[in-house]
Amino acid sequence: MSLIKTEQLGTNQYKITFDADRATFDEAVTKVFKKASRNITVPGFRRGKAPRAIIEKMYGREIFHEDAVNEILPDAYEKAIEGFEKTIVSRPAFDVETIDENGVTFTAIFYTKPDVEIKDYVGIPVTREVEEVNASEVDAEINRVRNRNARMIEITDRPAGDGDIANIDYEGSVDGVPFDGGAAKGHDLALGSGTFIPGFEDQVAGHSIGDEFEVNVTFPEEYHAKELAGKAAVFKCRLNSIKFNELPELDDDFARDVSEFDTFAEYKADVEAKLKERNEKTADRKVEDDLLAALIDKLEGEIPEAMFENETENFVRDYDTRLRMQGLDLETYFKYTGLNIDALKEQMRPDAERQVKSRLALEKIAELEGFTASDEEIEAEYARLGEAYGMEIDKVKEAVAADALAEDLKVKKASDFVKEKAKITTKGAKKAPAKKAPAKKAAEPKEEAKEEAAEKPAPKKAPAKKPAAKKEEGEAKPAAKAPAKKAPAKKAAAPKEEAKEEAAEKPAPKKAPAKKPAAKKPAAKKEDK
């Protein structure tokens, strides 16, 4: 097996010609024959007992050639590119040139990582702004903790009222005819939440456990189910139970229960400090994102389309992994969002492009500045990863190659260098805009909408492939989300239900695959002479 010649077909595109000798090919044919012959029937012979010569005479001498070619192709290709100096970034397109008395001659066409240029990356001007933490944000954070520590109390001695959780059965009809999605049993409805269409919750309030009653409402004119919009409906209801969320008092006892502090004042000050720290980190990330955007603008070079496609595939695979960690998968996600794989790729493509370009820019800066990664730094990074993922260092080394880790360290040094040399102007803290509660849409109460929300981080440097992160103890389990896309409208339904939320969380970007793309299955071109 050897490389015969290398040709450059265009910018970053190459074609190599390589071969495997006849002995290697014949050995592969024999191996394939032994596997396949057991399933070949030849008249006069028991299944699997027909001689190779008889089978070849009956079906043609090339019957085993295609499988034999695929048997030897991966090793032949790997040996052919051993001395190839450039990084291959696409799956090669293979072809078989000849099969003759000398063996097999192959060709492979692929793209390589581009040679890029970047200038003026020292002293990039950027503005750093930190949002001011206001009192309402502090109160909102404390109330979130307060709600998580509320007690659910059964109510039996009074009617349902505003703020209660009413468990109800209901069946809705328009002009006496039930409609799809208009019935449910054992539905928990928070009275006063505005979850159902206007007027419904008000008519549940005031009833006691065991009451059977009718609720008369009119669907909004802008209701999403057009066949119900503006129509009067009657819901036959039964009140099964009443519960109430009892919130703890905001006092020193509360502070001791939810924190390490002895007084509520200390706890509140700590909450404010953490929110300020969060805003500081947000401002730092924004600076990094702005610097990367500036580097991308300064990058010059022709980038192969394959690199963008590979990175988009990486994003999709990482996203699928995140979904599976939360008990979902892409198929289920598509069902709830109305997306498909092509739409998901289309939404992830812009971030994939930014990831590829920013990585190339930082790699070039690392080269120009002569950054290296010492053995000590590599070992320290292995130790950090082991601690972060709760794995033994030997296991981490099996998952992450040392040369890939070294590249990541050099890229990090380049990123730190650009930030250190940047001309950062810090503006005075600005007030965060008041956050409005999202308006609720009319929706059916048939089932509670599945929440799908996650932050969408800006692309960062691509790390080497890391072991799957272990879940933190007590971590909440929200469904991961892909880029914003409206869920399809549901069928006609009864009172308004909380609309599905959608926001996408992009997986931590990874390095595009390099040298070992999967081989296409080639068909033999020429028969054995």
TITORVEX-888296 format. One record per residue (C-alpha): x, y, z; residue in one letter. Coordinates in nm, 2 decimals, decimal comma. Layout:
REM residues N
((X Y Z) A) ...
***
This chain:
REM residues 529
((0,00 0,00 0,00) M) ((0,15 0,33 -0,10) S) ((0,09 0,68 -0,22) L) ((0,14 0,73 -0,59) I) ((0,09 1,10 -0,64) K) ((-0,08 1,41 -0,50) T) ((-0,25 1,68 -0,71) E) ((-0,40 2,02 -0,61) Q) ((-0,74 2,06 -0,78) L) ((-0,82 2,40 -0,64) G) ((-0,80 2,62 -0,33) T) ((-0,78 2,38 -0,04) N) ((-0,89 2,08 -0,26) Q) ((-0,66 1,79 -0,33) Y) ((-0,66 1,45 -0,51) K) ((-0,44 1,17 -0,41) I) ((-0,38 0,85 -0,60) T) ((-0,28 0,54 -0,40) F) ((-0,28 0,16 -0,44) D) ((-0,28 -0,18 -0,27) A) ((-0,08 -0,47 -0,42) D) ((-0,23 -0,78 -0,58) R) ((-0,14 -1,00 -0,28) A) ((-0,33 -0,78 -0,04) T) ((-0,63 -0,76 -0,28) F) ((-0,64 -1,14 -0,33) D) ((-0,62 -1,19 0,05) E) ((-0,92 -0,96 0,09) A) ((-1,11 -1,15 -0,18) V) ((-1,05 -1,48 0,00) T) ((-1,16 -1,33 0,33) K) ((-1,48 -1,19 0,17) V) ((-1,55 -1,52 0,00) F) ((-1,53 -1,71 0,33) K) ((-1,79 -1,47 0,48) K) ((-2,02 -1,45 0,18) A) ((-2,01 -1,81 0,04) S) ((-2,21 -1,95 0,33) R) ((-2,52 -1,76 0,20) N) ((-2,47 -1,84 -0,17) I) ((-2,67 -2,12 -0,32) T) ((-2,53 -2,32 -0,62) V) ((-2,72 -2,61 -0,77) P) ((-2,56 -2,94 -0,68) G) ((-2,39 -2,81 -0,37) F) ((-2,51 -2,77 -0,01) R) ((-2,54 -2,41 0,10) R) ((-2,20 -2,27 0,18) G) ((-2,01 -2,56 0,03) K) ((-1,97 -2,45 -0,33) A) ((-1,60 -2,39 -0,44) P) ((-1,50 -2,03 -0,51) R) ((-1,42 -2,11 -0,87) A) ((-1,77 -2,24 -0,93) I) ((-1,93 -1,94 -0,77) I) ((-1,71 -1,70 -0,97) E) ((-1,79 -1,89 -1,29) K) ((-2,16 -1,87 -1,22) M) ((-2,19 -1,51 -1,10) Y) ((-1,88 -1,35 -1,25) G) ((-1,52 -1,32 -1,13) R) ((-1,59 -0,97 -0,99) E) ((-1,86 -1,09 -0,75) I) ((-1,64 -1,04 -0,45) F) ((-1,44 -0,74 -0,57) H) ((-1,66 -0,46 -0,43) E) ((-1,65 -0,60 -0,08) D) ((-1,28 -0,68 -0,11) A) ((-1,21 -0,32 -0,21) V) ((-1,40 -0,19 0,09) N) ((-1,21 -0,43 0,31) E) ((-0,87 -0,29 0,22) I) ((-0,96 0,08 0,14) L) ((-0,95 0,22 0,50) P) ((-0,60 0,09 0,57) D) ((-0,48 0,19 0,23) A) ((-0,61 0,54 0,27) Y) ((-0,46 0,58 0,62) E) ((-0,12 0,47 0,49) K) ((-0,15 0,70 0,19) A) ((-0,21 1,02 0,40) I) ((0,05 0,94 0,67) E) ((0,30 1,19 0,52) G) ((0,03 1,44 0,41) F) ((0,12 1,77 0,59) E) ((-0,21 1,95 0,57) K) ((-0,52 1,88 0,79) T) ((-0,80 1,71 0,60) I) ((-1,14 1,86 0,69) V) ((-1,39 1,68 0,47) S) ((-1,49 1,32 0,40) R) ((-1,30 1,20 0,10) P) ((-1,47 1,11 -0,22) A) ((-1,32 0,77 -0,32) F) ((-1,30 0,60 -0,65) D) ((-1,14 0,29 -0,79) V) ((-0,93 0,36 -1,09) E) ((-0,82 0,00 -1,18) T) ((-0,82 -0,36 -1,06) I) ((-0,56 -0,56 -1,25) D) ((-0,27 -0,80 -1,21) E) ((-0,08 -0,54 -1,01) N) ((-0,36 -0,48 -0,76) G) ((-0,60 -0,20 -0,70) V) ((-0,55 0,18 -0,77) T) ((-0,77 0,42 -0,58) F) ((-0,82 0,80 -0,58) T) ((-0,95 1,02 -0,30) A) ((-1,06 1,39 -0,33) I) ((-1,09 1,60 -0,02) F) ((-1,06 1,95 0,13) Y) ((-0,80 2,07 0,37) T) ((-0,79 2,33 0,64) K) ((-0,73 2,67 0,47) P) ((-0,42 2,89 0,50) D) ((-0,57 3,21 0,65) V) ((-0,43 3,56 0,73) E) ((-0,52 3,80 1,01) I) ((-0,38 4,15 1,09) K) ((-0,44 4,43 1,34) D) ((-0,55 4,19 1,62) Y) ((-0,35 4,38 1,88) V) ((-0,53 4,68 2,05) G) ((-0,89 4,60 1,93) I) ((-1,12 4,87 2,08) P) ((-1,42 4,73 2,27) V) ((-1,67 4,87 2,53) T) ((-1,75 4,69 2,85) R) ((-2,09 4,77 3,01) E) ((-2,22 4,62 3,33) V) ((-2,59 4,64 3,41) E) ((-2,68 4,78 3,75) E) ((-2,87 4,54 3,98) V) ((-3,20 4,70 4,09) N) ((-3,41 4,62 4,40) A) ((-3,68 4,45 4,19) S) ((-3,43 4,19 4,06) E) ((-3,31 4,11 4,41) V) ((-3,67 4,07 4,53) D) ((-3,76 3,86 4,23) A) ((-3,46 3,62 4,30) E) ((-3,56 3,59 4,67) I) ((-3,92 3,52 4,57) N) ((-3,81 3,24 4,34) R) ((-3,64 3,08 4,63) V) ((-3,94 3,15 4,85) R) ((-4,17 2,98 4,60) N) ((-3,95 2,68 4,59) R) ((-3,97 2,65 4,96) N) ((-4,35 2,69 4,98) A) ((-4,57 2,42 5,15) R) ((-4,87 2,28 4,97) M) ((-5,17 2,27 5,21) I) ((-5,50 2,09 5,15) E) ((-5,80 2,32 5,20) I) ((-6,12 2,15 5,32) T) ((-6,31 2,42 5,52) D) ((-6,37 2,69 5,27) R) ((-6,45 2,76 4,90) P) ((-6,18 2,80 4,64) A) ((-6,03 3,15 4,61) G) ((-5,78 3,35 4,43) D) ((-5,43 3,20 4,47) G) ((-5,56 2,85 4,53) D) ((-5,48 2,54 4,32) I) ((-5,82 2,40 4,22) A) ((-5,82 2,04 4,09) N) ((-6,11 2,01 3,84) I) ((-6,27 1,79 3,58) D) ((-6,42 1,98 3,29) Y) ((-6,59 1,92 2,96) E) ((-6,66 2,20 2,71) G) ((-6,91 2,24 2,43) S) ((-7,01 2,50 2,18) V) ((-7,38 2,50 2,08) D) ((-7,41 2,18 2,28) G) ((-7,14 2,00 2,07) V) ((-6,82 1,89 2,25) P) ((-6,50 2,00 2,08) F) ((-6,16 1,85 2,05) D) ((-5,93 1,92 2,34) G) ((-6,20 2,07 2,55) G) ((-6,21 1,81 2,82) A) ((-5,98 1,69 3,10) A) ((-5,99 1,52 3,44) K) ((-5,79 1,60 3,75) G) ((-5,65 1,92 3,60) H) ((-5,47 2,15 3,85) D) ((-5,57 2,51 3,78) L) ((-5,40 2,80 3,96) A) ((-5,68 3,05 4,02) L) ((-5,58 3,40 3,93) G) ((-5,30 3,29 3,71) S) ((-5,47 3,38 3,39) G) ((-5,39 3,04 3,25) T) ((-5,74 2,98 3,11) F) ((-5,94 3,22 2,89) I) ((-6,09 3,53 3,07) P) ((-6,38 3,45 3,30) G) ((-6,31 3,08 3,35) F) ((-6,11 3,10 3,67) E) ((-6,34 3,37 3,82) D) ((-6,63 3,12 3,79) Q) ((-6,44 2,84 3,96) V) ((-6,36 3,06 4,26) A) ((-6,63 3,05 4,52) G) ((-6,71 2,68 4,48) H) ((-6,65 2,41 4,74) S) ((-6,51 2,06 4,71) I) ((-6,76 1,83 4,54) G) ((-6,95 2,11 4,36) D) ((-7,07 2,05 4,01) E) ((-7,13 2,36 3,81) F) ((-7,12 2,53 3,47) E) ((-6,87 2,79 3,35) V) ((-6,99 3,01 3,07) N) ((-6,72 3,19 2,87) V) ((-6,65 3,33 2,53) T) ((-6,34 3,25 2,33) F) ((-6,13 3,56 2,24) P) ((-6,17 3,69 1,88) E) ((-5,79 3,63 1,83) E) ((-5,80 3,27 1,96) Y) ((-5,56 3,05 1,77) H) ((-5,82 2,79 1,69) A) ((-6,02 2,98 1,43) K) ((-6,33 2,76 1,45) E) ((-6,37 2,86 1,82) L) ((-6,26 3,23 1,80) A) ((-6,53 3,46 1,93) G) ((-6,78 3,17 2,02) K) ((-6,96 3,12 2,34) A) ((-6,88 2,79 2,53) A) ((-7,02 2,61 2,83) V) ((-6,79 2,39 3,05) F) ((-6,94 2,14 3,28) K) ((-6,71 2,13 3,58) C) ((-6,65 1,94 3,90) R) ((-6,42 2,07 4,18) L) ((-6,23 1,77 4,32) N) ((-5,99 1,94 4,57) S) ((-5,84 2,27 4,68) I) ((-5,48 2,33 4,77) K) ((-5,29 2,63 4,87) F) ((-4,92 2,72 4,85) N) ((-4,82 2,86 5,18) E) ((-4,51 3,08 5,14) L) ((-4,26 3,11 5,42) P) ((-4,22 3,45 5,59) E) ((-3,92 3,65 5,47) L) ((-3,74 3,66 5,81) D) ((-3,42 3,53 5,97) D) ((-3,56 3,17 6,00) D) ((-3,61 3,18 5,62) F) ((-3,26 3,30 5,57) A) ((-3,12 3,02 5,79) R) ((-3,33 2,76 5,60) D) ((-3,22 2,85 5,25) V) ((-2,86 2,98 5,31) S) ((-2,56 2,98 5,54) E) ((-2,66 3,32 5,68) F) ((-2,82 3,39 6,02) D) ((-3,01 3,70 5,93) T) ((-3,24 3,79 5,64) F) ((-3,04 4,11 5,59) A) ((-2,72 3,92 5,53) E) ((-2,89 3,68 5,30) Y) ((-3,04 3,96 5,09) K) ((-2,70 4,13 5,07) A) ((-2,55 3,81 4,94) D) ((-2,82 3,77 4,68) V) ((-2,75 4,12 4,55) E) ((-2,37 4,05 4,55) A) ((-2,43 3,74 4,34) K) ((-2,65 3,92 4,09) L) ((-2,38 4,18 4,06) K) ((-2,12 3,91 4,00) E) ((-2,35 3,76 3,74) R) ((-2,37 4,09 3,56) N) ((-1,99 4,13 3,57) E) ((-1,95 3,79 3,41) K) ((-2,21 3,87 3,15) T) ((-2,02 4,19 3,07) A) ((-1,69 3,99 3,04) D) ((-1,86 3,74 2,80) R) ((-1,99 4,03 2,59) K) ((-1,64 4,17 2,56) V) ((-1,51 3,83 2,45) E) ((-1,79 3,79 2,20) D) ((-1,72 4,14 2,06) D) ((-1,35 4,06 2,03) L) ((-1,42 3,74 1,85) L) ((-1,66 3,92 1,61) A) ((-1,38 4,17 1,54) A) ((-1,13 3,89 1,47) L) ((-1,37 3,73 1,23) I) ((-1,40 4,06 1,04) D) ((-1,02 4,07 1,01) K) ((-0,99 3,71 0,90) L) ((-0,89 3,66 0,53) E) ((-0,90 3,32 0,36) G) ((-1,12 3,09 0,16) E) ((-1,28 2,85 0,40) I) ((-1,41 2,51 0,26) P) ((-1,78 2,46 0,29) E) ((-1,71 2,12 0,44) A) ((-1,58 2,29 0,76) M) ((-1,91 2,47 0,81) F) ((-2,11 2,15 0,74) E) ((-1,90 1,95 0,98) N) ((-1,93 2,20 1,26) E) ((-2,31 2,22 1,21) T) ((-2,32 1,84 1,24) E) ((-2,12 1,87 1,57) N) ((-2,37 2,12 1,70) F) ((-2,66 1,89 1,62) V) ((-2,49 1,58 1,78) R) ((-2,41 1,78 2,09) D) ((-2,76 1,91 2,11) Y) ((-2,90 1,56 2,08) D) ((-2,67 1,45 2,36) T) ((-2,80 1,73 2,58) R) ((-3,16 1,63 2,50) L) ((-3,09 1,27 2,59) R) ((-2,94 1,37 2,92) M) ((-3,28 1,53 3,00) Q) ((-3,48 1,22 2,89) G) ((-3,57 1,35 2,55) L) ((-3,44 1,30 2,19) D) ((-3,45 1,48 1,86) L) ((-3,75 1,30 1,74) E) ((-3,95 1,40 2,05) T) ((-3,82 1,76 2,02) Y) ((-3,92 1,78 1,66) F) ((-4,27 1,66 1,75) K) ((-4,31 1,94 2,00) Y) ((-4,15 2,22 1,80) T) ((-4,26 2,14 1,44) G) ((-3,89 2,15 1,33) L) ((-3,71 1,89 1,13) N) ((-3,34 1,80 1,10) I) ((-3,29 2,04 0,81) D) ((-3,46 2,33 0,99) A) ((-3,25 2,26 1,30) L) ((-2,93 2,27 1,10) K) ((-3,03 2,59 0,93) E) ((-3,08 2,76 1,26) Q) ((-2,75 2,63 1,40) M) ((-2,55 2,71 1,08) R) ((-2,48 3,08 1,17) P) ((-2,32 2,99 1,50) D) ((-2,13 2,70 1,34) A) ((-1,98 2,94 1,09) E) ((-1,88 3,18 1,36) R) ((-1,73 2,90 1,55) Q) ((-1,52 2,78 1,26) V) ((-1,40 3,13 1,17) K) ((-1,31 3,23 1,53) S) ((-1,12 2,91 1,58) R) ((-0,92 2,97 1,26) L) ((-0,85 3,33 1,36) A) ((-0,72 3,23 1,71) L) ((-0,52 2,94 1,57) E) ((-0,35 3,18 1,33) K) ((-0,28 3,43 1,61) I) ((-0,13 3,14 1,82) A) ((0,10 3,06 1,53) E) ((0,20 3,42 1,47) L) ((0,27 3,48 1,84) E) ((0,46 3,15 1,88) G) ((0,24 3,02 2,16) F) ((0,31 2,66 2,27) T) ((0,17 2,42 2,53) A) ((0,43 2,26 2,76) S) ((0,40 1,90 2,90) D) ((0,33 2,05 3,24) E) ((0,04 2,26 3,11) E) ((-0,11 1,96 2,93) I) ((-0,09 1,75 3,24) E) ((-0,24 2,03 3,45) A) ((-0,53 2,05 3,20) E) ((-0,59 1,68 3,21) Y) ((-0,60 1,71 3,59) A) ((-0,85 2,00 3,56) R) ((-1,07 1,80 3,33) L) ((-1,06 1,49 3,55) G) ((-1,17 1,70 3,85) E) ((-1,44 1,88 3,65) A) ((-1,59 1,55 3,51) Y) ((-1,53 1,33 3,81) G) ((-1,30 1,10 3,61) M) ((-0,97 0,94 3,66) E) ((-0,69 1,11 3,46) I) ((-0,62 0,80 3,26) D) ((-0,98 0,78 3,15) K) ((-0,96 1,15 3,04) V) ((-0,65 1,08 2,84) K) ((-0,83 0,80 2,66) E) ((-1,11 1,04 2,57) A) ((-0,90 1,35 2,48) V) ((-0,58 1,32 2,27) A) ((-0,28 1,51 2,40) A) ((-0,22 1,69 2,06) D) ((-0,58 1,81 2,05) A) ((-0,55 1,93 2,41) L) ((-0,23 2,11 2,32) A) ((-0,41 2,29 2,03) E) ((-0,69 2,40 2,26) D) ((-0,44 2,54 2,51) L) ((-0,26 2,74 2,24) K) ((-0,60 2,88 2,12) V) ((-0,68 2,98 2,48) K) ((-0,35 3,16 2,51) K) ((-0,43 3,34 2,19) A) ((-0,78 3,44 2,32) S) ((-0,63 3,56 2,65) D) ((-0,36 3,76 2,45) F) ((-0,62 3,93 2,23) V) ((-0,82 4,03 2,54) K) ((-0,52 4,14 2,73) E) ((-0,40 4,37 2,45) K) ((-0,75 4,50 2,37) A) ((-0,84 4,86 2,44) K) ((-1,13 4,81 2,67) I) ((-1,34 5,11 2,77) T) ((-1,55 5,05 3,08) T) ((-1,87 5,25 3,10) K) ((-2,05 5,33 3,42) G) ((-2,30 5,08 3,53) A) ((-2,63 5,12 3,35) K) ((-2,97 5,03 3,49) K) ((-3,12 4,71 3,37) A) ((-3,45 4,76 3,19) P) ((-3,76 4,66 3,38) A) ((-3,85 4,31 3,28) K) ((-4,21 4,27 3,18) K) ((-4,39 3,94 3,23) A) ((-4,46 3,77 2,90) P) ((-4,81 3,80 2,78) A) ((-5,00 3,48 2,79) K) ((-5,16 3,34 2,48) K) ((-5,50 3,17 2,46) A) ((-5,44 2,80 2,44) A) ((-5,62 2,47 2,51) E) ((-5,60 2,33 2,86) P) ((-5,59 1,97 2,73) K) ((-5,24 1,92 2,87) E) ((-4,98 2,14 3,02) E) ((-4,74 2,28 2,77) A) ((-4,40 2,13 2,77) K) ((-4,14 2,40 2,87) E) ((-3,84 2,41 2,65) E) ((-3,60 2,68 2,76) A) ((-3,23 2,71 2,78) A) ((-2,97 2,99 2,74) E) ((-2,81 3,03 2,40) K) ((-2,44 3,08 2,46) P) ((-2,24 3,27 2,20) A) ((-1,98 3,05 2,03) P) ((-1,65 3,01 2,20) K) ((-1,33 2,85 2,12) K) ((-1,37 2,49 2,02) A) ((-1,25 2,26 2,29) P) ((-1,11 1,91 2,23) A) ((-1,37 1,65 2,26) K) ((-1,44 1,60 2,63) K) ((-1,62 1,33 2,82) P) ((-1,99 1,38 2,88) A) ((-2,05 1,62 3,17) A) ((-2,20 1,46 3,48) K) ((-2,52 1,61 3,61) K) ((-2,48 1,83 3,92) E) ((-2,66 1,70 4,23) E) ((-3,00 1,86 4,26) G) ((-2,99 2,02 3,92) E) ((-3,31 2,12 3,76) A) ((-3,41 1,94 3,45) K) ((-3,54 2,18 3,19) P) ((-3,57 2,06 2,84) A) ((-3,29 2,19 2,62) A) ((-3,40 2,42 2,34) K) ((-3,30 2,48 1,99) A) ((-3,29 2,82 1,81) P) ((-3,62 3,01 1,84) A) ((-3,89 2,86 1,63) K) ((-4,26 2,88 1,69) K) ((-4,44 2,56 1,78) A) ((-4,72 2,47 1,54) P) ((-5,07 2,57 1,65) A) ((-5,26 2,30 1,84) K) ((-5,60 2,18 1,75) K) ((-5,91 2,36 1,88) A) ((-5,92 2,36 2,26) A) ((-6,08 2,50 2,56) A) ((-5,95 2,76 2,80) P) ((-5,62 2,92 2,74) K) ((-5,31 2,72 2,84) E) ((-4,96 2,84 2,90) E) ((-4,80 2,86 2,56) A) ((-4,49 2,66 2,50) K) ((-4,17 2,84 2,54) E) ((-3,89 2,79 2,30) E) ((-3,53 2,90 2,31) A) ((-3,23 2,71 2,20) A) ((-2,93 2,61 2,39) E) ((-2,63 2,54 2,16) K) ((-2,39 2,28 2,27) P) ((-2,05 2,36 2,35) A) ((-1,88 2,38 2,00) P) ((-1,62 2,12 1,91) K) ((-1,34 2,09 1,67) K) ((-1,44 1,98 1,32) A) ((-1,33 1,62 1,24) P) ((-1,00 1,60 1,07) A) ((-0,83 1,31 0,92) K) ((-1,05 1,00 0,95) K) ((-1,38 1,06 0,77) P) ((-1,60 0,77 0,69) A) ((-1,53 0,61 0,35) A) ((-1,80 0,60 0,08) K) ((-1,86 0,25 -0,05) K) ((-1,70 0,25 -0,40) P) ((-1,80 0,02 -0,68) A) ((-1,52 -0,14 -0,88) A) ((-1,47 0,03 -1,21) K) ((-1,27 -0,22 -1,41) K) ((-1,28 -0,60 -1,40) E) ((-0,99 -0,82 -1,32) D) ((-0,80 -0,89 -1,63) K) 
***
